[in-house]
């Protein structure tokens, strides 16, 4: 059932199960990074040998690979956040447009009633009870106008907030992708140095 499925999706577009899985994987990757850092620290304290240098390079490569995975998980989550924000902005834009159409209709009806003066009403064939029904309608239209105005203002405010949040998330995603490229460059350098050392060994 789509309605039930929609209820189980979080604000970032993930089901609780997906969010839990991502968090668990992220925690696991972070623990592995700490373990590699411990290996690096212990190897640096050993006497200088080619084997030790290769072990350090292996730990650096593994750390860089893990950091890439860490960034990929964050990018995946951000991607879902961006999709949700984009859909929110689309929905709010539609609400603003619908509100403007409704406002135009209410303004038109208000003008029509403003143009129909009290004297005209009294001189017309309209009986008194009908006139007061029109007065009630006029009051109702005025209230409706205020409600529509408030709704459009609220939707515009929410839309501006959503757009700012979307820009922030897109910038975060760009930063993470730059970090991934940086880690990939570190791996290339470390792999090249490892090959050089292995030829000396």
N, C-alpha and C positions, 0 to 999 in steps of 0.2 A: 504494500500500500504506500503510495507516494507521500501522502500526508503524514503517515507515521514515520517514514524515512526522513522527511523534511524536519520533523521535530527532533530527530536524534543527531542532526548535523549541528556542529558548534558554529560560533560566529566566524570562525576562520575557514569554514567549508569542509571540515573534517568530522567524521563520526568519532565518538569517544574511543572506539577500538583503534581507529587509524591514528588518532592523537596519542594514545597510550603506546602504540607500536613505535611511532616516531620518537617519542620521549625515551623509551627503553633502548632503542638503537643508538640514540644520541648519547645516553648515559654510558652505554657499552663502549662506544667509540672514544668518549672522553677518558674512560678508565684505561683503555688500550694506549692512548696518547701518554698518560701518566706513567704507565709501565715502560714504554719506550724511552721516556725521559729518564727514568731510573737506570735503564740499561746504559744510556748515553753517559750519565753522571758516573756510573761505576767504571765504564770503559776508559773514560778520560783520566781516571786515577791510576790506571794500569801503566806499566812501562811501555814505551813507544815501540811498537812492532807493526809490520805490515798487516798481520792478522787482526791486531787491535784496531788499526785504522779502517780496515774493511768492515769490521763489526760495527764501528761508529757510523760509517757510511750506510750500512744496512739499516741501522736504527734510525738514521736521519731520513732515509728513503721511506721506511715504514711509517714514521711520524708524519711526513709530508702526505703520504697516501691516505692516512687516517684523517688528517686535517681536510683533505679534499672531500672525503666522505662526509665529514662533519658539516662542511659548507654546503655540500649537495643536499643534505637533509634539510638544512635551514632554507635553501633556495626552493626546495619542493614545498615546504610549509608556506613560505612567502608567496609562491606562485598561486597557491590555493587562496591565501588572504587577498591577493590582487584580484583574482577572479570574483571573489565575494564582493569586494569593494566596487569593482566595475559594474557588477549586477545591481548593487545598491544604488549607485549613481544613475544607472539607466532607469531604475524604478522610480527614483526621486524626480528625475527629469520628466518622466511621464506624468507623475503626480502634479508637478508644477504646470505642465502644459494643460492637463485636464482642469486644473484649478483656474487657469487663465480663461479657458473656454467658459467655465461655469460663472466666473466673475463677469465676463462680457455679457452673458445672458442676464444675470442679476442686475447689472448696471442698466441694461436696456429696459428691463421691467421697472426699475426704480425711476428712470427718466419718464417713462410713459405715465406712471402714477403721479410724478411731480408735475407733469404738464396738465393733468386733470385736476383743476383747482376745486376748492370747496364750493365756490359759487356755482361753477359748472355742474358740480354734482347735485347741488340743491335744485338747480333749474332744469336738470335733465328729468327724464321720465323714471329715473331710478327711485325706488322707494327708500325710506330712511333705513330700514333693516339691511337692505342691500348695500347702502352707502357705508354702514358701519362694518359690514363684512369686508368691504374693500379696504377700509382703514386698517382692520386687523391684518389683512393680506399685506398691506403696505408695511406695517410694523414688522411682520414676519419676514418680508423681503429684505428690509434694512438689517435685521438680525442675521439673516442668511449671508448678506454681503460681508458683514464683519467676520463671520465664521470662515467664509471662503478666503478673505484677505489674510486672516491669521494662519490658515492652513498653508497658503502659498508662501508666506513669510517663513513659517516653520520648516517647510520642505526646502526652501532656498538655503536656510541656515544649515540644515542637516547636510545638504548637498555640498556646500562649501567645506564643511568639516570632513566629509567623506573624500573629497578631492585632495585635500591637504594630506590626509592619512595615506591615500593611494600614492601620492608623490613620494612620501617618506618611505613607503614599502618598496617602491621601484628603485629609489636611491640605495636602500639597503641591499636589494638584490644585485644591483650593479657592483657595489662594494664587495659582496661575497664572490661574485664571478671574477673580479680582479684578484681577490685572494686565492682563488682556485688556480688562476693562471700563474701567480707567483709561486705557489707550491709545486706546480708542474715544472716550472723553470728550475726550481731547487732539485727536483728529482733528476732532471736531465744532467745537471752539473755533477750531482753525486754519482750517478750511473757512469758517467764518463771517467770520473776520478777512480771509481771502483775498478773499471776495466783496466785503467793504467796500472793500478797497484797489483792487480791479478797477473799482469804480464811480467811484473818484477818478481813475483813470489815464486 
